[in-house]
Amino acid sequence: MSSHHIALIPGDGIGREVVPAACAVLDTVAARHGLSFVYDEFDWSCDRYLQTGAMMPEDGLDRVRHHDAILLGAVGYPGVPDHVSLWGLLIPMRREFQQYVNLRPIRVFEGVASPLRSARPGEVDLVIVRENVEGEYSEIGGRMYRGTPQEAAVQESVFTRTGVTRLLDYGFDLATRRSGRLTSATKSNGIVHTMPFWDELVRERAAAYPSVIWDSEHIDALAAKFVLSPDRFDVVVASNLFGDILSDLAAAVAGSIGIAPAASLNPERAFPSTFEPVHGSAPDIAGKGVANPLGTIWSASMMLEHLGHPEAGADVLTAISSVLAHSDVRTPDLGGTADTTRFTEAVIGALPGI
């Protein structure tokens, strides 16, 4: 039996409800595939910040460094500024563990209506490969003349050859295993240094992947095309900021940001990777038991694949698809009345072989 040590960080709000749901699915599929999971739960959250002044303890990263993976629920809550919660937990984790690929699959499922008439099940199935540790989200910058009419803020972007190249290689390699199509998000007509550099590296790396058909789109036009013809895209590579924005837009195209998963990957597996839903902590529904666990369950499916169990991961995704396509079990965000437990039970019941 293959056993994996998983760090659980439920976080804030509905994260505390959807993580247990994902674990229930994981434990069920594990039994079928000869796997087992050992969970260590950590209370790192905005609630902890309000009590102690820190999102996690000083040695927090060392506590999870040797886990096989990290499953995270949601981070963020009223009273704690978003930059405090993000830079106190997620960004240090991503950078310390070199989780430089943020992978966000987008799919229109049968049974989940897209707000776009042209976005049909089986036709919209794409993956956004977002750079996750540098780019526009750097720590370089500052403010001066605070509180005066001359106050100024400076924020620097950082694009390195190493950082961009490894992200592009991951994206091109993924494209060779999918449809052989890749789109690069850029803005080199307006951003004069970093984006032309990005474009140069895209062309350079594309030469190593002759089987991949690729193109480049300015981010504003690309956002419009995501809405007008989302079915034309397969693998999209983007900088930290552009990928972040495109991911949420694409999730809305797919019908609900509440179902979207994400993985912050260290592809070399030298450090643990983090798997988390895209949705936030949703404080307005926290504690009511109606949160949609689909994004976290799908993230758990991605975790299974990353850990070397693609069949188990595929079983989870098959169960999700089956529930959406062949039942009326829906949480309120998808127009239904099912609570978190009912939806989770439906997914477990739809697992192949159960």
C-alpha positions in Angstrom: 0.0 0.0 0.0 1.3 3.4 -0.9 1.0 6.0 1.9 1.2 9.8 1.6 1.7 12.4 4.3 -0.6 15.4 3.6 -0.5 18.8 5.4 -4.0 20.2 5.8 -4.5 23.9 6.0 -8.2 24.5 6.1 -7.6 28.3 6.6 -10.6 30.6 6.9 -14.3 30.6 6.3 -15.6 27.8 4.1 -12.1 26.4 3.9 -12.9 24.6 7.1 -15.9 22.9 5.5 -14.6 22.0 2.0 -11.3 20.5 3.1 -12.9 17.8 5.2 -15.2 17.1 2.2 -12.2 16.6 0.0 -10.5 14.3 2.5 -13.7 12.1 2.6 -13.4 11.7 -1.1 -9.7 11.1 -1.0 -10.1 8.4 1.7 -12.7 6.6 -0.3 -10.8 6.6 -3.6 -7.7 5.6 -1.7 -9.3 2.4 -0.4 -10.1 1.4 -4.0 -6.6 2.1 -5.3 -4.5 0.7 -2.5 -3.5 4.1 -1.1 -3.6 5.7 2.3 -3.3 9.2 3.6 -2.0 10.5 6.9 -3.1 14.0 7.6 -1.5 16.7 9.8 -3.8 19.7 10.3 -2.5 23.2 10.9 -4.5 26.2 12.1 -2.8 28.8 10.0 -5.4 31.4 9.1 -6.6 35.0 9.6 -8.1 33.9 12.9 -4.7 32.9 14.0 -3.3 36.2 12.8 -5.9 38.1 14.9 -4.9 36.1 18.0 -1.1 35.9 17.6 -0.2 38.6 15.0 1.1 35.9 12.5 -0.6 33.8 9.9 1.7 30.9 10.8 4.5 30.3 13.3 8.1 31.3 12.4 9.0 27.7 11.8 5.8 27.0 9.9 7.4 26.2 6.5 9.8 23.8 8.2 6.8 22.0 9.7 5.4 21.1 6.3 8.6 21.0 4.2 8.7 17.2 4.3 5.1 16.5 3.6 4.2 14.9 0.3 1.6 17.6 -0.5 -0.4 20.5 1.0 -4.2 20.7 0.7 -5.4 24.2 1.5 -9.0 25.5 1.9 -9.2 29.3 1.7 -7.3 32.2 3.2 -8.9 35.7 3.9 -11.3 37.2 6.3 -12.8 40.6 7.2 -10.6 42.5 9.5 -7.4 41.2 8.0 -6.1 43.0 4.9 -5.7 40.7 1.9 -2.0 41.7 1.5 -1.4 40.6 5.1 -3.0 37.2 4.7 -1.4 36.5 1.3 2.1 37.6 2.2 1.9 36.0 5.6 1.2 32.5 4.2 0.6 31.7 0.6 3.4 33.7 -1.1 6.1 32.6 1.4 5.0 29.0 0.8 5.1 29.4 -2.9 8.5 30.9 -3.0 10.2 28.9 -0.3 9.0 25.7 -1.9 9.7 26.9 -5.5 6.1 26.3 -6.5 6.7 28.2 -9.7 3.9 26.7 -11.8 0.3 27.7 -10.9 -1.9 25.3 -12.8 -5.5 26.1 -13.3 -7.7 23.8 -15.5 -10.9 25.2 -16.8 -13.7 23.0 -18.1 -17.4 23.5 -19.0 -19.1 20.5 -17.5 -22.3 19.0 -18.7 -25.0 20.1 -16.3 -23.4 23.4 -15.4 -24.6 26.3 -17.5 -22.0 28.8 -18.8 -23.2 32.4 -19.0 -21.9 32.2 -22.6 -24.1 30.5 -25.2 -21.0 29.5 -27.2 -19.3 27.8 -24.2 -20.5 24.2 -24.5 -19.6 21.0 -22.6 -16.9 19.0 -24.3 -15.7 22.0 -26.3 -14.2 24.3 -23.6 -11.4 22.4 -21.9 -8.2 24.5 -21.3 -5.4 24.9 -18.8 -3.8 28.1 -17.7 -0.1 27.8 -16.8 0.6 30.8 -14.6 4.1 31.9 -13.4 3.8 31.8 -9.6 6.8 33.2 -7.8 8.1 36.3 -9.6 6.8 38.7 -12.3 4.5 41.5 -11.3 4.1 40.1 -7.7 7.6 41.1 -6.5 8.7 42.5 -3.2 10.7 45.2 -4.8 9.4 48.7 -4.3 8.1 51.0 -1.6 6.4 54.3 -0.7 7.8 57.7 0.1 6.5 61.0 1.3 3.7 59.2 3.1 0.7 61.4 3.9 1.9 64.3 1.9 0.7 65.6 -1.5 3.9 64.2 -3.0 3.3 60.7 -1.8 4.4 58.1 -4.3 4.4 54.3 -4.6 6.8 52.2 -6.7 6.3 48.5 -7.5 8.8 46.7 -9.6 8.2 43.6 -11.8 10.9 41.0 -11.9 11.2 38.6 -14.9 14.2 36.3 -14.9 15.5 34.1 -17.7 15.4 31.1 -15.3 11.9 31.9 -14.0 10.3 32.5 -17.4 12.1 29.7 -19.2 11.1 27.0 -16.7 7.5 28.1 -16.8 7.4 28.1 -20.6 9.1 24.6 -20.7 6.3 23.3 -18.4 3.7 24.9 -20.6 5.1 23.6 -23.9 5.6 20.1 -22.5 2.0 20.1 -21.3 0.8 21.2 -24.7 2.7 18.2 -26.3 0.6 15.9 -24.1 -2.7 17.6 -24.9 -3.7 19.1 -28.2 -0.4 20.5 -29.3 -1.6 24.1 -29.1 -0.3 26.9 -26.9 -1.1 30.6 -26.5 1.2 33.1 -24.8 -0.3 36.1 -23.0 1.7 39.2 -23.5 1.5 43.0 -23.6 4.7 43.9 -25.4 3.0 46.8 -27.3 2.7 48.7 -24.0 5.1 47.2 -21.5 8.4 48.0 -23.0 10.9 45.9 -21.1 9.5 42.8 -19.4 7.0 41.7 -22.0 9.3 41.9 -25.0 11.7 39.8 -22.9 8.9 37.4 -22.3 8.1 37.2 -26.0 11.8 36.6 -26.9 11.9 33.6 -24.5 8.6 32.2 -25.8 10.1 32.2 -29.3 13.3 30.7 -28.0 11.7 27.9 -26.1 9.1 27.2 -28.9 12.0 26.1 -31.1 12.6 23.2 -28.8 9.0 22.0 -29.2 8.4 21.9 -33.0 5.3 19.8 -32.7 3.5 22.6 -30.8 1.5 25.2 -32.7 1.7 28.4 -30.8 0.7 32.0 -31.0 0.9 35.1 -28.9 -2.0 37.4 -27.8 -2.0 40.7 -26.1 -3.7 40.3 -22.7 -6.6 42.7 -23.5 -7.4 41.0 -26.8 -7.0 37.6 -25.1 -9.4 38.4 -22.4 -12.0 39.4 -25.0 -11.4 36.1 -27.0 -11.8 34.1 -23.8 -15.4 35.4 -23.8 -16.0 35.4 -27.5 -14.5 32.0 -28.4 -13.2 30.1 -25.3 -13.2 26.8 -27.2 -10.2 27.9 -29.4 -7.7 27.7 -26.4 -6.0 24.7 -24.9 -2.8 25.6 -23.0 -2.2 29.3 -22.1 1.0 30.5 -20.5 1.0 33.7 -18.7 2.9 35.9 -16.2 1.9 36.0 -12.6 -0.6 38.9 -12.9 -2.0 38.0 -16.3 -2.4 34.4 -15.3 -4.2 35.4 -12.1 -6.7 37.6 -14.0 -7.3 35.1 -16.9 -7.9 32.3 -14.4 -10.8 34.0 -12.7 -12.3 35.1 -16.0 -12.1 31.6 -17.4 -13.6 30.1 -14.3 -16.6 32.5 -14.7 -16.9 31.4 -18.3 -17.1 27.8 -17.1 -20.1 28.7 -15.0 -18.8 29.4 -11.4 -15.6 30.4 -9.8 -16.7 28.1 -7.0 -15.8 25.0 -8.9 -12.4 26.0 -10.1 -9.3 24.1 -8.8 -5.7 25.2 -8.7 -2.3 23.7 -8.0 0.9 25.5 -7.1 3.5 23.0 -8.3 7.1 22.4 -7.7 7.5 20.2 -10.8 10.8 18.8 -9.6 9.2 17.5 -6.4 12.0 18.8 -4.3 9.4 20.5 -2.1 5.7 19.9 -1.5 3.2 21.3 -3.9 0.0 23.0 -2.7 -3.5 22.2 -4.0 -6.4 24.6 -3.3 -9.7 25.8 -4.8 -9.7 29.2 -6.5 -12.7 30.5 -4.5 -12.1 32.6 -1.4 -13.2 32.1 2.1 -16.8 33.3 1.4 -17.5 34.6 5.0 -21.1 35.4 4.1 -21.9 31.6 3.9 -19.3 30.3 6.3 -20.7 28.0 8.9 -24.0 27.4 7.1 -22.9 24.1 5.6 -23.8 25.1 2.1 -20.3 25.7 0.6 -19.6 24.0 -2.7 -16.7 21.5 -2.2 -16.3 20.8 -5.9 -13.3 23.1 -6.3 -11.4 21.5 -3.4 -12.4 18.0 -4.5 -11.1 18.7 -8.0 -7.9 20.1 -6.5 -7.6 16.8 -4.6 -7.9 15.0 -7.9 -5.0 17.1 -9.2 -3.0 16.2 -6.1 -3.6 12.5 -6.7 -2.2 12.9 -10.2 0.8 14.8 -9.0 1.6 12.2 -6.4 1.8 9.6 -9.1 -1.8 8.2 -9.1 -3.4 9.4 -12.3 -6.0 6.6 -12.3 -7.2 7.6 -8.9 -7.3 11.3 -9.9 -9.2 10.5 -13.0 -11.8 8.5 -11.0 -12.4 11.6 -8.8 -12.9 13.8 -11.9 -15.2 11.2 -13.5 -17.3 11.2 -10.3 -17.6 15.0 -10.4 -18.6 14.9 -14.0 -21.2 12.2 -13.4 -22.9 14.0 -10.5 -23.1 17.2 -12.6 -24.3 15.5 -15.7 -26.7 12.8 -14.3 -28.1 14.2 -11.1 -29.8 17.4 -9.8 -27.5 17.5 -6.8 -26.2 21.1 -6.7 -25.1 23.5 -3.9 -26.9 26.9 -3.9 -24.2 28.6 -5.9 -25.1 26.3 -8.8 -28.8 26.8 -8.4 -29.5 23.8 -6.2 -30.5 23.1 -2.6 -27.9 20.5 -1.6 -25.6 21.2 1.4 -21.9 20.4 1.4 -22.4 17.0 2.9 -25.0 16.0 0.4 -22.9 17.0 -2.6 -19.8 15.2 -1.1 -21.8 12.0 -0.6 -23.0 12.2 -4.2 -19.5 12.4 -5.5 -18.4 9.5 -3.3 -21.3 7.5 -4.5 -20.4 8.2 -8.2 -16.8 7.0 -7.8 -16.1 4.1 -10.2 -16.2 0.8 -8.4 -18.0 2.2 -5.4 
